[in-house]
Amino acid sequence: MGPGPLSSRARYFDNYGNMEKQDVLAALAALAQETRLDVFRRLVRAGREGVPAGQVASDLEIPPATLSFHLKELKSARLVTSERDGRVIRYAPDFGVIGEVVGYLGENCCRDAGGCGPAARVSAANAAAARARRTRSDRSARGERPARPARSAREPRAQRARTERTRTKKGDPR
C-alpha cells in the first residue's frame, strides 16, 4: 500500500509542525544567490499584498527573463506565492514558511541552558501556521476553492474605471 495524503503530510511535519531538514536546505539554497536574495528581500518589503513581477524587475533593474528564473526558484522552495490578477502576476512572501524555516533553525536554541523565551514563541507560531496550512490543503484536496475577495476589491482602480466606462456605454446600470 502506497503512502496516502495523510502519511505524506505526517512525514512532512514532525510533532511540532516544523519543517524537515531537506525543506530547510532547499529554502536556504534558494536564498544563497545574490540576485535571488535581493528579489526575496524586495518581496518581503512589499508585505503580504505582494508586488507585480514587472515592478520587481524595474525596481531591481533585472531583465524579466532573469527575474522569472529567480522567482521560479523561490516558488519551488515555497518561500513565495503568486496570484494572477488579469495579465499581472503578483508575488508575495509566504510568511508561514519563512517562520517555519526560522523555527527550524532556532528549534534547539538554548536547549542545553534550559530553553529560552523566543524559541518557545517561535515553535508555537510555527505549529499554528502548520495547522492553518494543513487546513488549506485539506480544503483544496476536497475540491473546495479558497475564499477570495470580491473582484472589485482585487481590481486595480484604473481597471475598475475602464469597466465602469464600458458598462455605461453598454447601458448596464450597475
N, C-alpha and C positions, 0 to 999 in steps of 0.2 A: 504494500500500500504506500503510495507516494505521499509526500508532505502536503497537507491541506493548508488553507489560508491561515487557520489558527496556529498550526505548528510553525509555519514560517514566521508569523508575527512573534510567536514566543521565542523563536531563535533570534529574531532581530533585536528585541528588547530584553534586557535582563530584569531582575526583580524590581529594580528601581526605575525602570523606563529609560535608562541611559543607552547610548549608542554602543555598538560593538566596535572593537578596535579597528577593523577594516574600514568601517564607515568614517571614523575619525581620521584615519590615514588618508582616505580619499578627499575629505574636506580640506585637510591641511595641505595635501599635494596640489589641490586646485588653487589654493591661496599662495602657493610657493612660487609664483611667477609675477614679476613686477607689474606688468600691464594688467593682469587679471586682478591683482590685489588693488590696484587703482580703481578698476571698474567696480569691484566689490565695495570699496570704501565710498564711492560715489553713490551707489545704490543705498547703502546704509544711511548716508547723509540725507537721502530723499525720504527715508522712513517707509512705513507700511503702504503708503499710497503708490510708491514706486515712481518710475520715471520712464518716458518713452525711450526706446533704443536709440533713435536718432538724436535725442538731446544728450544722451551719454556720449555718443560718438563726437558730437560737436564740442561738448564741454571738455572732453579729454583729448580732443584732436586725434582720434583714432579712425582709420578707414573703416567703413561699415562692415566689410568682409572680415577684417581682423576682429572687430568687436563681436560679430556674430559667433566666431570661433570661441572667443573667451566666454561669452555668455552661455554657449552650449556646455562648456566645461564646468562652469559654476552651477548650471542647472543639473548636470549629471551628478555632481556632488551634493545635490539637494540644498545648496546654500541660497539659491534664488528661485523665485517662481515667476511665471509670465502669464499675462492675460491679454488676449486680443480685444481691442476696442476699435471696431471698424477696421481701418487699414493700419492702425498703430498697435504695436505690441509694447505693453508696459511691463517692465521688470522691477521686482521688489525683492528685498532680502527676506528669507524665511527665518524670522527671529526665533521660532521654536527650535529649529535645527541648530542655529547658532548657539542657543542656550544649552542644547544637548552636548555640543562639542565642548563648550566651556565647562559644563558639568562633568563630562568625562575626564577632562584634563585636571580638574580640581577635586575629583571624587575622593581621593585619598589625602587631601590637604590636612595637614596637622594630625593625621590619624595616630601616629606614634605619641604625640603630645596630648592625646585626649580629644582631638577634634577641634573645630573652630566654627564660629557662627556663620560666616559667609558660605562655607561649603555646605552646611546643612540647609541653608535657604535655597541655594542653587539646586540641590538634589530635589527638594520639594517642588520647586518651579519646573524642573525637568520632568518629574513624574506627572504633573498636571498637564504639561504640554504633550507628553506622550499619550496620555488618556484622551486628550482632545483630538490628536491626530488619528488615534485608533477609531474614535467615534466617526470622524470624517471618512476614514477608509471603509468602515462598516457601512455607512450610508451609500458610498459610491458602489460598493460590492452589491448592494441590494438594488442598484439602479436608480436611486433617488438622486435628484440634482441638488447641488448646494444652493442655498438661498442667495439670490443676487439682488443688488439694489435695482430699483426701477430704472428703465432705460434713460429717463431724463436726468437721473442723478449721476449716471455714468457718462452721459453725452457731453462733450465739451460745449462751452457756451456758443461758440461760432456755429457748430453743427446744429444746435437747438434753434438758433436764429434762422439758419437756412431751411430747416424743417418747417418752422412756423411760416416763413415766406411761401414755401411750396404749398402748404395746406391752405393758406389764404388765397393763393392763385387758383387752386382747385375747388375752392368753395367749401372746404372742410371746416366746420365751426369749432373744432377742438381748440 
